[in-house]
């Protein structure tokens, strides 16, 4: 399993896909970085039914405090209700501070 601090970004082994997500070749297959970070944070592998949401809507911001575990129904509902666009920077800073204290 991926560990925080491990360098995933070896030349030729990471890329940004057409949807804007960072992918890496890891453990013998292509994987999304945000899912690897969430697995490390939780200390377990994610199931196929679990979705990792980027709180600030930036698909390349894979900081652990910016990721939220959800399911397909809730994630779809979140976006269908129009919760898009940038998050208030102060709210995001407070979230980062709060979640860093938890860890």
C-alpha positions in Angstrom: 0.0 0.0 0.0 1.1 3.6 -0.7 2.7 5.4 2.2 2.7 9.2 2.8 6.0 10.6 1.7 6.6 8.0 -1.0 7.5 9.6 -4.3 4.8 8.6 -6.8 5.9 11.0 -9.4 8.7 9.1 -11.2 9.3 10.3 -14.7 7.1 8.4 -17.2 5.1 6.8 -14.5 2.6 9.6 -13.7 0.2 11.5 -16.0 -2.9 13.6 -16.0 -5.8 11.9 -17.7 -8.4 13.5 -20.0 -10.7 14.1 -17.0 -8.0 16.0 -15.2 -7.1 13.4 -12.5 -3.5 12.6 -11.7 -2.7 8.9 -12.3 0.4 6.9 -11.5 1.7 3.5 -12.4 1.8 1.9 -9.0 1.7 -1.7 -7.7 1.6 -3.0 -11.3 -1.3 -1.0 -12.5 -2.6 2.6 -13.3 -4.2 4.1 -10.2 -5.7 7.5 -9.2 -3.5 9.4 -6.8 -6.5 10.7 -4.8 -7.6 7.1 -4.1 -4.1 6.1 -3.0 -3.9 9.0 -0.6 -7.4 8.2 0.9 -6.4 4.5 1.3 -3.3 5.6 3.2 -5.3 8.0 5.3 -7.8 5.3 6.2 -5.2 2.5 6.6 -7.1 0.2 4.2 -8.0 -0.4 0.6 -11.0 1.3 -0.8 -13.9 -0.7 -2.1 -15.2 -0.2 -5.7 -18.3 1.4 -4.2 -16.4 4.2 -2.4 -15.8 7.5 -4.2 -13.2 10.1 -3.2 -14.4 13.6 -3.6 -12.1 16.7 -3.9 -13.6 19.2 -1.5 -12.2 22.2 -3.4 -13.2 20.7 -6.8 -9.5 20.8 -7.9 -8.9 17.3 -9.3 -5.1 17.7 -8.9 -5.2 18.8 -5.2 -4.7 15.4 -3.6 -3.8 16.7 -0.1 -5.4 14.3 2.3 -7.3 17.1 4.1 -8.9 18.0 0.7 -10.4 14.6 0.2 -13.7 13.2 1.4 -14.9 9.6 1.2 -18.4 9.2 -0.1 -20.5 6.9 -2.2 -21.8 7.3 -5.8 -25.4 8.3 -4.8 -24.2 11.1 -2.4 -21.5 12.2 -4.8 -23.9 12.5 -7.7 -26.4 14.3 -5.5 -23.7 16.8 -4.3 -22.9 17.7 -7.9 -26.5 17.7 -9.1 -27.4 20.2 -6.5 -24.9 22.6 -7.9 -22.1 22.4 -5.3 -19.5 23.3 -7.9 -16.7 25.8 -8.2 -14.1 27.1 -5.9 -14.5 26.8 -2.2 -14.1 29.9 -0.1 -10.3 30.1 0.7 -10.9 30.9 4.4 -13.2 27.9 4.7 -10.6 25.7 2.9 -7.8 27.0 5.2 -10.0 26.3 8.3 -10.7 22.8 7.0 -7.0 22.1 6.4 -6.2 23.3 9.9 -9.0 21.3 11.5 -8.2 18.1 9.7 -4.5 18.5 10.3 -5.2 18.6 14.1 -7.2 15.4 13.8 -4.3 13.6 12.1 
